[in-house]
Amino acid sequence: MKSTKNISISLPLPMCKFVEKLAKEESRTISELVREALRQYQSKTEWQKIRLWGSHLAKQKKLSPKDIENLIDEIRK
């Protein structure tokens, strides 16, 4: 069974030219560039969820930014 799937995407012409140029400069395929961009986007959104959860928890526990800094310092010791 295949572990990848081909998909088709549409890009504005300037973006397409940029991607093609970047792929050539980096000696990579367009697929590699898109996979890397999506991995970075996925990581960014996961960290955003963690920050949102932390912010919600801090509000719930009525912790100030200084309280949080102190807790982090204690844990690091």
Secondary structure, DSSP 8 states (H G I E B T S, - for coil): --S---------HHHHHHHHHHHHHTT--HHHHHHHHHHHHHHHHHHHHHHHHHHHHHHHTT--HHHHHHHHHHHH-
